[in-house]
Amino acid sequence: MTDQLTVGDEAVYAVGEVAIAIDPATGDIRWKHEHAGHCWCPPTVTDRNSTGGNVYFPVKSEEGGVRIVALERTTGDVSWTDSTRDYSTLSPTTDGDRVYVGVDGGLQALDATTGNPVWQSDLPGGLLAPPTLHDGMLYLSTGGHVVAVKTATGTLAWNTPID
């Protein structure tokens, strides 16, 4: 079963208990990837990295942990998966070079090609929505605060309480 959709340039990507890519013109399934667990949010798709592009999504396992899965967008082959942290179940955000994901009490940047951690930033409160990316900054709502984080370093640029 699939629950969430994202439309890319070449396919409609659906995730849930499986991930699939569908030809937008014909409705034919291009590839299908089965994974243990379930994804509750729309996948994030990019064609702007050295692998030719990936589909990124968090998968919550039956044991309760959350890992990030990266599939090659044209084949569905696993590019990488990272289960070293308990990630947020929110959709990741990517600029093609890095994947930005919520972690307990903060935000982490992963290398988009390898999944290796690049930086982690502590935030006031937990993430309420996926980060919004604009002009080298990530903007986040963290429960009573809106914050801006620099994508290059993970440094907090500003923190505005919005009580």
C-alpha positions in Angstrom: 0.0 0.0 0.0 1.2 3.5 -0.8 -0.1 6.6 1.0 2.0 9.6 -0.1 2.9 11.1 -3.5 5.4 13.4 -5.1 5.5 14.2 -8.7 9.0 14.6 -10.3 10.0 15.5 -13.9 10.1 11.8 -15.0 7.7 9.9 -12.6 5.1 10.0 -9.9 6.7 8.6 -6.8 4.5 6.9 -4.2 5.6 5.6 -0.8 4.0 3.8 2.2 4.7 0.1 2.8 6.5 0.1 -0.6 8.0 2.8 -2.8 7.1 2.9 -6.5 7.8 5.1 -9.5 4.9 5.4 -12.0 5.2 6.7 -15.6 3.1 9.9 -15.6 2.0 9.5 -19.2 0.9 5.8 -19.1 0.4 4.9 -15.5 2.9 2.0 -15.9 5.0 1.1 -12.8 8.6 1.7 -13.7 10.0 0.2 -10.5 9.0 -1.0 -7.1 11.0 -1.2 -3.9 9.9 -3.1 -0.8 11.2 -2.0 2.6 10.5 -3.1 6.1 8.4 -0.5 7.8 6.1 2.4 6.7 6.6 5.9 5.4 4.0 8.5 6.5 5.1 11.5 4.4 5.6 12.5 0.8 9.1 11.5 -0.6 11.6 14.1 -1.6 13.1 13.8 -5.1 16.1 15.4 -6.7 18.0 15.1 -9.9 20.8 17.4 -8.8 23.6 15.2 -7.4 26.4 13.1 -8.7 24.4 9.9 -8.7 21.8 11.3 -11.1 19.3 11.9 -8.4 17.5 10.1 -5.6 14.2 9.7 -3.9 14.5 10.3 -0.1 12.0 9.3 2.6 11.9 8.2 6.3 10.7 4.7 7.1 9.4 3.9 10.5 10.1 0.3 11.4 7.8 -2.0 13.4 10.3 -1.7 16.3 9.7 2.0 16.4 13.0 3.4 15.0 13.1 5.7 11.9 15.7 5.5 9.2 16.3 7.5 6.0 16.2 5.6 2.7 17.7 6.9 -0.6 16.7 5.2 -3.8 18.1 5.9 -7.2 15.2 7.8 -8.9 15.4 6.0 -12.3 15.9 2.4 -11.1 14.7 2.2 -7.5 18.0 0.7 -6.5 19.1 1.5 -2.9 21.7 4.3 -3.0 22.0 4.3 0.8 20.1 3.9 4.0 21.0 5.5 7.4 19.7 4.0 10.6 22.3 5.6 12.9 19.8 8.0 14.4 16.1 8.1 15.3 15.0 10.5 12.6 11.8 12.5 12.3 9.0 11.1 10.3 8.7 14.4 8.4 9.7 14.6 4.7 13.4 15.4 4.2 14.5 18.6 2.4 17.4 18.5 -0.1 19.4 20.9 -2.2 20.9 18.1 -4.2 24.2 18.1 -2.2 22.7 17.5 1.2 19.6 16.0 2.7 18.2 17.8 5.8 16.3 15.7 8.3 14.9 16.2 11.7 16.5 14.4 14.6 15.6 14.4 18.3 16.0 18.1 19.4 17.5 19.3 16.2 18.4 19.1 12.5 21.0 17.0 10.7 22.5 17.4 7.2 23.5 14.2 5.4 25.6 13.9 2.3 23.1 13.3 -0.5 25.3 10.8 -2.3 26.6 8.7 0.6 24.2 9.4 3.6 27.2 10.3 5.8 26.5 13.0 8.4 27.8 16.4 7.6 26.6 18.5 10.5 24.0 18.6 13.3 22.4 21.6 14.8 20.5 21.7 18.1 17.2 23.6 17.9 14.8 25.0 20.5 11.9 22.6 20.5 11.1 19.9 18.0 10.4 20.3 14.3 6.7 20.8 13.4 7.1 20.7 9.6 9.8 19.9 7.1 12.5 22.6 6.7 12.0 25.2 4.0 15.1 25.8 1.9 15.8 29.2 0.3 19.1 30.9 -0.8 21.5 28.9 1.5 19.2 28.9 4.5 16.8 26.5 6.1 13.8 28.0 7.8 12.1 25.9 10.5 9.1 26.0 12.8 10.1 24.5 16.1 7.1 25.0 18.4 7.0 28.6 19.6 10.0 29.6 17.5 10.9 30.2 13.8 14.6 29.7 13.2 17.0 30.1 10.3 20.0 27.7 9.9 22.8 28.1 7.5 23.0 25.1 5.1 26.8 25.2 4.8 27.5 24.9 8.5 24.4 24.2 10.4 24.9 27.4 12.4 21.8 29.1 13.8 21.5 32.4 12.0 18.5 33.6 14.0 15.8 32.5 16.4 12.6 34.4 16.7 10.1 33.5 19.4 6.5 33.6 18.1 4.4 33.1 21.3 
